[in-house]
Amino acid sequence: MVVNCEERFSIYVLKATVEIKEYIDRHPLAWITVNEHAVRQRVNRKDLQKCFKQQYGKKISEYQKLKRIDAACEMLLAAKMTKKEIAALCGYSNQNNFSNAFKKVKNMSPQAWQKKYGTS
């Protein structure tokens, strides 16, 4: 039996979950840890993580990664920055780490994605 967040968690945790998702959607390149989100929202970190996963089907960190890669895709389409610059903006320490993360999400390299979906 799946327990709905409304039944398992307080209204404060539910509200925090929605606010964190909205924050990540608006600021995909912001690097805020799950613990920092919990402190800012004044909720228990474990409850926050469980409720977020239950509501959205992904861990907070996974959702952040997806949104960062989506932002990287937009930057790749603009083609005004190097892949190294995009990697740095997305918070990756080097282009190789960025490329590996990108491949895990999009099932292709940034270069292949840019070639397939880019206009140039």
Buried (B, 14 or more C-beta within 10 A) or exposed (E): EEEEBEEBBBEBBBEBBEEBBEBBEEEBBEEBEBEEBBEEBEBBBEBBBBBBBBBBEBBBEBBBBBBBBEBBBEBBBEEEBEBEEBBBBBBBEEBEEBBEBBBEBBEBBBEEBBEEEEEE
